[in-house]
Amino acid sequence: NGKYNGYTIIFFHDLNHSAYNYNFTYVNGMKNKPGYFLEYIAKISRLFIYDRPEESLRFNILRKRNTDLDKYSKILEETSITNHCKKLNEFLQIHNIKGPYILVSHGVGSLYALKFAYLFKENVKKIMLIQPYEFTSKLGMKMLSNKQNKNSIQELLKSITINNIQKLDLHCISVPFFSINLEIPIYAFFNIITCDNENTKKINRINDFFKKHNPHNYKEFFYKDKNDYLNQSNPLSLAYKIKYAINAK
């Protein structure tokens, strides 16, 4: 989508949120009205969006579509965060989706964006992380590590419950740790919820972590409460911040 303006923006969605959902605002977890976030981003330059294949079961259920569970289980057996990024890059090259690439990510999508940048740094111009996850090994092992073997995948697929779907979604991003000491400019965007001290502490930890590992090429942006593009009402504000970061020298 969008007109090529010297670079292609690649969008990496969060866990549980398909790329499709980013064009709507949400109130209390329910779709409220069109939000146009991706349309705003596509006005900056060409935008490439997609849904990660390992989350197709969840998204198909939400869209009332059937899933071929045999094909889906094979995807889970073969896919890792590294393989995913390699296949994404192969797809971009085959279809001549021109770089350099600006990587824009939300939540757990930041793991994919940083891994892609680490593997294909010569093609990446800048990285935009919207509400990124914490990246310490200890927290990652506790929150994300959920690698399943072939038998456990089949057992989880026998009963499609919310808990089982979450385990299957997390399977492909188990222990995704790697160096984030990149020379590529990194920008992080944090939504400060002023009444939530724990959220503020978490944001400060994440922010300090990136400052420590990328002291010369990292910059943070903060926005508050009603400015959250996904859950509230102002996607244009964040799109402007992203545009500003892209154009920054």
Secondary structure, DSSP 8 states (H G I E B T S, - for coil): ----SSSEEEEE--TT--GGGGGEEEETTEEEEE--HHHHHHTTSEEEE---GGGHHHHHHHTT----HHHHHHHHHH--HHHHHHHHHHHHHHTT--S-EEEEEETTHHHHHHHHHHHSGGGEEEEEEES-----HHHHHHHT-----HHHHHHHHHS--HHHHHHHHHHTTSS-------SS-EEEEEEE-TT-HHHHHHHHHHHHHHHHH-TTSEEEEEEEGGG-TTTSS-HHHHHHHHHHHHH--
